[in-house]
Amino acid sequence: MPRSKVQTSVKVQAITRLLQAGEAVSSICADLKISPVELERWRSEVIGGLGGFFDGSLRRRERAKDRRICALEQEVARKQEVIGELMEAYTLSKKKNGAL
């Protein structure tokens, strides 16, 4: 049986109810129609990721990723500009040679 993909909003709601409200796992799982094993796995992932959140490495990685995306976008824009100039030069050379 293929596993169904649970929406992020459901995961957030389940973990929030578990950690903040202190609701019983069985109650949360019954309401959201999820497996207790799944809920425990999500809780472990959240708890395991807290160290990276507090030491700032997560934020640094996000900023580095954003800088890389920005650099790649600039490179694509520059390449598109060069392609446009080359196409213009090509068209002009064809017109001069009477090909168009």
C-alpha positions as CSV (number, residue, x, y, z in Angstrom):
1,M,0.0,0.0,0.0
2,P,1.6,3.3,-1.0
3,R,2.2,5.9,1.7
4,S,0.1,9.0,1.5
5,K,1.9,12.4,1.8
6,V,0.7,14.4,4.8
7,Q,0.5,18.1,4.3
8,T,2.9,20.3,6.2
9,S,0.0,22.2,7.9
10,V,-1.2,18.9,9.4
11,K,2.3,18.1,10.7
12,V,2.7,21.5,12.3
13,Q,-0.7,21.2,13.9
14,A,0.0,17.7,15.3
15,I,3.4,18.7,16.7
16,T,2.0,22.0,18.1
17,R,-0.8,20.1,19.9
18,L,1.7,17.5,21.2
19,L,4.3,20.0,22.5
20,Q,2.3,23.0,23.5
21,A,-1.1,21.7,24.6
22,G,0.3,18.4,25.9
23,E,-2.5,16.4,24.3
24,A,-2.4,12.7,24.3
25,V,-0.8,11.1,21.2
26,S,-3.9,8.9,20.7
27,S,-6.2,11.9,20.7
28,I,-4.1,13.8,18.2
29,C,-3.7,10.8,15.9
30,A,-7.4,10.0,16.0
31,D,-8.4,13.6,15.2
32,L,-5.9,14.0,12.3
33,K,-6.1,10.4,11.1
34,I,-2.3,9.8,11.3
35,S,-0.2,7.0,12.8
36,P,1.3,7.3,16.2
37,V,4.6,6.1,14.7
38,E,4.4,8.9,12.2
39,L,3.8,11.5,14.9
40,E,6.7,10.2,17.0
41,R,9.0,10.4,13.9
42,W,8.0,14.0,13.3
43,R,8.5,14.9,17.0
44,S,12.0,13.3,16.8
45,E,12.8,15.3,13.7
46,V,11.7,18.6,15.3
47,I,13.5,17.9,18.6
48,G,16.6,16.8,16.7
49,G,16.7,19.9,14.6
50,L,16.6,22.4,17.5
51,G,20.3,22.4,18.0
52,G,20.9,23.8,14.5
53,F,18.2,26.4,15.0
54,F,19.7,27.8,18.2
55,D,23.3,27.8,17.1
56,G,22.6,29.9,14.1
57,S,23.9,27.4,11.5
58,L,20.5,27.0,10.0
59,R,20.2,30.7,9.5
60,R,23.7,30.9,8.1
61,R,22.9,28.1,5.6
62,E,19.7,29.8,4.6
63,R,21.5,33.1,4.0
64,A,24.2,31.3,2.0
65,K,21.6,29.6,0.0
66,D,19.9,32.9,-0.7
67,R,23.2,34.5,-1.8
68,R,23.8,31.6,-4.1
69,I,20.4,31.9,-5.6
70,C,20.9,35.6,-6.1
71,A,24.3,35.0,-7.8
72,L,22.8,32.4,-10.1
73,E,19.9,34.7,-11.0
74,Q,22.4,37.5,-11.9
75,E,24.4,35.0,-14.0
76,V,21.3,33.9,-15.9
77,A,20.3,37.5,-16.6
78,R,23.9,38.3,-17.8
79,K,23.8,35.2,-20.1
80,Q,20.4,36.2,-21.5
81,E,21.8,39.7,-22.2
82,V,24.7,38.2,-24.1
83,I,22.4,35.9,-26.1
84,G,20.3,38.8,-27.0
85,E,23.3,40.8,-28.2
86,L,24.6,37.8,-30.2
87,M,21.2,37.2,-31.8
88,E,21.0,40.9,-32.8
89,A,24.5,40.8,-34.3
90,Y,23.6,37.6,-36.1
91,T,20.4,39.1,-37.5
92,L,22.3,42.2,-38.7
93,S,25.0,40.1,-40.4
94,K,22.4,38.1,-42.2
95,K,20.7,41.3,-43.4
96,K,24.0,42.7,-44.6
97,N,24.6,39.5,-46.6
98,G,21.1,39.6,-48.0
99,A,20.0,36.3,-46.4
100,L,16.9,37.9,-44.8
